[in-house]
């Protein structure tokens, strides 16, 4: 059996085909891929289950004339010849030759007389519905899938709404908990809370006000902005200390290197 199959746009691009449910269309393609070189599929119900379709989809393909069912569950794809051309050196004759002999070919289409009775497979050869146990089961399955999808969407929406409310609540809490900062400095552009002022007084008891004025003048002259003015003052203090230590070390080195004056007697 060949490993490649083709589908004619003259068949699958028709309104008759496109009006069928997506699961039915999908089943048609899967049946075509698994058919033998004459268009027979020996286990169509298994194929339907594999691709997420059901017996209702098989019945629709039968009632619309896209497949021909036989009494042992085998189906024949009606437009197989229109869809596929298989070279003789690659062709493998079907093992369902008795069914092939029972059909005729007209305009690249298999045709056959209506079978005298319903099929054992549960796929009728006329327009009547399949057994309720299969049809209702299929519809229930589809309905359950839809309901499950709706439930998942509702759950996701509820989860998103819950997380959004929690985030908004946390943001409001943060805003309420954030201490009030007052404006300091000559240019009223240094923002410090009462707690920040107490920390500055403890860390820089002798010049905390001068440090605020230094930052105020710098911000006013440069236009720069800082997220946390207390942290900026502290960073500047550490930098000043580091620079002073460097100057002292250099000066100390110069004193050591300075030559001593000898006393000549």
C-alpha positions as CSV (number, residue, x, y, z in Angstrom):
1,X,0.0,0.0,0.0
2,X,1.3,3.5,-0.9
3,X,2.3,5.8,1.9
4,X,1.1,9.0,0.2
5,X,-2.4,10.0,-0.4
6,X,-4.0,12.9,-2.3
7,X,-7.3,14.8,-2.1
8,X,-9.0,16.6,-5.0
9,X,-10.1,20.2,-4.5
10,X,-13.0,19.3,-6.7
11,X,-14.2,17.2,-3.8
12,X,-13.1,18.9,-0.6
13,X,-13.7,22.5,-1.7
14,X,-17.4,22.0,-2.4
15,X,-20.2,23.5,-0.3
16,X,-21.4,19.9,0.3
17,X,-18.1,19.0,2.0
18,X,-17.5,22.4,3.7
19,X,-21.0,22.4,5.2
20,X,-20.2,19.3,7.3
21,X,-18.8,19.7,10.8
22,X,-15.0,20.0,11.2
23,X,-14.9,16.7,12.9
24,X,-16.6,15.0,9.9
25,X,-14.2,16.7,7.5
26,X,-11.2,15.7,9.6
27,X,-12.4,12.1,9.7
28,X,-12.7,12.1,5.9
29,X,-9.0,13.0,5.6
30,X,-8.0,10.4,8.1
31,X,-9.9,7.7,6.3
32,X,-8.3,8.8,3.1
33,X,-4.8,8.5,4.6
34,X,-5.5,5.0,5.9
35,X,-7.3,3.5,2.9
36,X,-5.8,0.8,0.8
37,X,-4.9,1.3,-2.9
38,X,-8.6,0.8,-3.9
39,X,-10.0,3.1,-1.3
40,X,-11.2,0.6,1.3
41,X,-10.8,1.2,5.1
42,X,-11.2,-1.9,7.2
43,X,-11.7,-0.2,10.6
44,X,-13.4,3.1,10.2
45,X,-14.8,3.2,13.7
46,X,-11.3,2.8,15.2
47,X,-10.0,5.6,12.9
48,X,-12.9,7.8,14.1
49,X,-12.0,7.3,17.7
50,X,-8.3,7.9,17.0
51,X,-9.0,11.3,15.4
52,X,-11.6,12.5,18.0
53,X,-14.6,11.9,15.8
54,X,-17.6,9.6,16.4
55,X,-20.1,7.4,14.7
56,X,-22.3,10.4,13.8
57,X,-19.4,11.7,11.7
58,X,-19.3,8.4,9.9
59,X,-23.0,8.5,9.3
60,X,-22.8,12.0,7.9
61,X,-20.1,10.9,5.4
62,X,-22.4,8.0,4.4
63,X,-25.5,10.2,4.1
64,X,-23.6,12.8,2.1
65,X,-22.3,10.2,-0.3
66,X,-18.6,10.5,0.6
67,X,-18.2,6.9,1.7
68,X,-19.9,3.6,1.0
69,X,-20.4,1.2,4.0
70,X,-20.5,-2.6,3.8
71,X,-22.0,-5.2,6.1
72,X,-18.8,-6.1,7.9
73,X,-17.9,-2.6,8.9
74,X,-15.6,-1.9,5.9
75,X,-16.1,1.4,4.1
76,X,-15.1,2.5,0.6
77,X,-14.3,6.1,-0.2
78,X,-16.6,7.1,-3.0
79,X,-14.3,9.6,-4.7
80,X,-11.2,7.6,-4.3
81,X,-10.3,7.5,-8.0
82,X,-10.8,11.3,-8.3
83,X,-8.6,11.9,-5.3
84,X,-5.8,9.4,-6.1
85,X,-3.9,8.0,-9.0
86,X,-1.6,5.1,-8.2
87,X,1.0,3.8,-10.7
88,X,0.6,0.1,-11.6
89,X,4.0,-0.8,-10.4
90,X,3.1,0.5,-7.0
91,X,-0.5,-0.7,-6.8
92,X,-1.5,-3.4,-4.3
93,X,-4.9,-5.0,-4.9
94,X,-7.4,-4.7,-2.1
95,X,-8.2,-7.8,0.0
96,X,-11.9,-6.7,-0.2
97,X,-12.2,-7.8,-3.9
98,X,-15.7,-9.1,-3.5
99,X,-16.9,-5.6,-2.5
100,X,-14.9,-4.0,-5.3
101,X,-16.6,-6.3,-7.8
102,X,-20.0,-5.2,-6.4
103,X,-19.5,-1.5,-7.2
104,X,-19.2,0.3,-10.5
105,X,-17.2,3.3,-11.6
106,X,-18.8,6.3,-13.1
107,X,-17.0,9.6,-13.6
108,X,-14.2,8.6,-11.3
109,X,-16.7,7.8,-8.6
110,X,-17.7,4.5,-7.0
111,X,-21.4,3.8,-7.2
112,X,-23.5,0.9,-5.9
113,X,-27.1,-0.1,-5.4
114,X,-28.5,0.6,-1.9
115,X,-27.9,-2.4,0.4
116,X,-31.0,-4.2,1.4
117,X,-30.5,-3.9,5.2
118,X,-28.9,-1.8,7.8
119,X,-25.3,-2.6,8.5
120,X,-24.0,-4.6,11.4
121,X,-21.3,-1.9,11.9
122,X,-23.9,0.5,13.1
123,X,-23.4,2.8,10.1
124,X,-26.7,2.8,8.0
125,X,-26.5,3.2,4.3
126,X,-29.5,5.6,4.1
127,X,-30.3,8.9,5.8
128,X,-31.7,7.5,9.0
129,X,-29.8,8.3,12.2
130,X,-27.6,5.8,13.9
131,X,-28.6,4.2,17.2
132,X,-29.4,6.7,19.9
133,X,-26.7,5.2,22.2
134,X,-24.1,6.2,19.7
135,X,-25.6,9.5,18.5
136,X,-26.5,10.8,21.9
137,X,-23.2,9.6,23.2
138,X,-21.4,11.6,20.5
139,X,-23.5,14.7,21.1
140,X,-22.9,14.3,24.9
141,X,-19.2,14.1,24.2
142,X,-19.3,17.3,22.2
143,X,-21.5,19.0,24.7
144,X,-19.3,17.9,27.6
145,X,-16.3,19.3,25.7
146,X,-18.0,22.6,25.2
147,X,-19.1,22.8,28.8
148,X,-15.6,21.9,29.9
149,X,-14.2,24.6,27.8
150,X,-16.6,27.1,29.1
151,X,-15.9,26.0,32.7
152,X,-12.1,26.4,32.0
153,X,-12.7,29.9,30.5
154,X,-14.9,30.9,33.5
155,X,-12.3,29.6,35.9
156,X,-9.5,31.5,34.1
157,X,-11.6,34.7,34.1
158,X,-12.3,34.3,37.8
159,X,-8.7,33.6,38.6
160,X,-7.5,36.6,36.6
161,X,-10.1,38.8,38.3
162,X,-9.1,37.5,41.7
163,X,-5.4,38.1,41.0
164,X,-6.1,41.6,39.7
165,X,-8.2,42.5,42.8
166,X,-5.4,41.1,45.0
167,X,-2.8,43.2,43.1
168,X,-4.9,46.3,43.3
169,X,-5.5,45.7,47.0
170,X,-1.8,45.2,47.6
171,X,-1.0,48.4,45.7
172,X,-3.5,50.3,47.8
173,X,-2.0,48.8,51.0
174,X,1.5,49.8,49.9
175,X,0.3,53.3,49.2
176,X,-1.3,53.6,52.6
177,X,1.7,52.2,54.3
178,X,4.2,54.4,52.5
179,X,5.3,57.1,54.9
180,X,4.6,60.7,54.1
181,X,7.6,62.6,52.9
182,X,8.1,66.3,53.4
183,X,10.0,68.8,51.4
184,X,13.3,70.1,52.7
185,X,16.2,72.2,51.5
186,X,16.3,75.7,50.2
187,X,14.6,74.7,47.0
188,X,12.1,72.4,48.6
189,X,13.1,69.5,46.4
190,X,14.5,67.0,49.0
191,X,11.8,64.6,50.1
192,X,12.3,63.0,53.5
193,X,10.0,61.4,55.9
194,X,10.1,62.0,59.7
195,X,11.8,58.7,60.1
196,X,14.4,59.7,57.5
197,X,15.1,62.9,59.4
198,X,15.7,61.0,62.6
199,X,18.1,58.7,60.9
200,X,20.0,61.6,59.4
201,X,20.3,63.3,62.8
202,X,21.7,60.1,64.3
203,X,24.2,59.3,61.5
204,X,25.3,62.9,60.8
205,X,24.6,64.8,64.1
206,X,26.9,67.7,63.2
207,X,26.1,68.5,59.6
208,X,22.8,66.7,58.6
209,X,21.2,70.0,57.6
210,X,24.2,70.9,55.4
211,X,24.0,67.6,53.7
212,X,20.3,68.2,52.9
213,X,21.2,71.7,51.5
214,X,24.0,70.2,49.4
215,X,21.5,67.7,47.8
216,X,18.9,70.4,47.3
217,X,21.3,72.7,45.5
218,X,22.6,69.9,43.3
219,X,19.2,68.7,42.2
220,X,18.1,72.3,41.5
221,X,21.2,73.0,39.4
222,X,21.4,69.8,37.4
223,X,17.7,68.8,37.1
224,X,18.5,65.3,38.2
225,X,16.0,63.3,40.3
226,X,16.6,60.5,42.8
227,X,14.2,57.8,43.9
228,X,15.3,57.9,47.5
229,X,16.9,61.0,48.9
230,X,18.0,59.5,52.2
231,X,19.9,56.8,50.2
232,X,21.5,59.5,48.1
233,X,22.8,61.4,51.1
234,X,24.2,58.2,52.5
235,X,25.9,57.3,49.3
236,X,27.5,60.8,49.0
237,X,28.7,60.4,52.6
238,X,30.4,57.1,51.8
239,X,31.9,58.6,48.7
240,X,33.2,61.6,50.7
241,X,34.7,59.3,53.3
242,X,36.4,57.2,50.6
243,X,37.8,60.2,48.9
244,X,39.1,61.7,52.2
245,X,40.8,58.4,53.1
246,X,42.5,58.4,49.7
247,X,43.8,62.0,50.2
248,X,45.0,61.2,53.7
249,X,46.8,58.1,52.4
250,X,48.5,60.1,49.7
251,X,49.5,62.9,52.1
252,X,50.8,60.3,54.6
253,X,52.9,58.8,51.8
254,X,54.4,62.3,51.0
255,X,55.3,62.8,54.6
256,X,57.1,59.5,54.7
257,X,59.0,60.2,51.5
258,X,60.0,63.7,52.6
259,X,63.8,63.8,53.2
260,X,65.0,64.8,56.6
261,X,67.3,67.7,57.1
262,X,70.7,66.7,58.6
263,X,72.5,68.9,61.1
264,X,76.1,69.6,60.1
265,X,78.4,70.1,63.0
